[in-house]
Amino acid sequence: MKTSEILIALSLSAGTFFPQLSHAAGDVVEGQKKTSMCAGCHGIEGMRTAYPEVFTVPKLGGQNAAYIVNALSAYRSGARKFATMRAIASSLSDQDIADLAAYYSTVQVAK
């Protein structure tokens, strides 16, 4: 295989693993308006779930925007499993996801 063929193959396969990266740019202001569904769990210091297993809910502020886009898209598609997140993510459009990712990536986290 030639180098150019390898690069094309890698580019095409990257779309399989990271198809969300081609989303429209998110709007920070619009993203902030859409956080009410997130704050109920992700905005509570020390929040833990009790079902299906106990774990600490991760903070969203300061996360990389691409990570948030990928995570929400995976919950929405069912590739990532957690019933509550699947239900919430399935109600989000691509633009909603991009906006939320843009907003949370700008939030400063206290150290």
Protein Blocks (a to p, Z undefined) as FASTA:
>chain_A
ZZklmmmmmmmmmmmmmmmlmpccddfklmmmmmmmmmmmmmpghiacfbfbdcddddfe
hpafklmmmmmmmmmnomagcfklmmmmmmpcfklmmmmmmmmmmpccdZZ
